[in-house]
Amino acid sequence: MADKIDTESFKQMERLRELRVSHRDLDYLIDQLQHDPMVDQLRIRRLKKRKLVLKDMIATLESALIPDLDA
């Protein structure tokens, strides 16, 4: 049973890393696109919305990885 928990934790940590990389990549892309006057603003808004979704997913996963402590 302990092996299963360790495997699940590893999978969650890997997923968290992937989400953080995607979030950082989107941040960089949005920054680059905002300096281009020919870029459609709707595209930038959609990318920002996607970035917020990733941020929420990261926060949820981080919260799940924190062990519960009895008060």
HUTAKA-V960998 format. One record per run of one state. SS is the DSSP state (H for helix, E for strand, L for the rest). FROM is the first residue (numbers start at 1). TO is the last residue. If there is no record, write none. Layout:
BEGIN
ss->[SS SS]
from->[FROM FROM]
to->[TO TO]
END
This chain:
BEGIN
ss->[L H L H L]
from->[1 2 35 41 66]
to->[1 34 40 65 71]
END
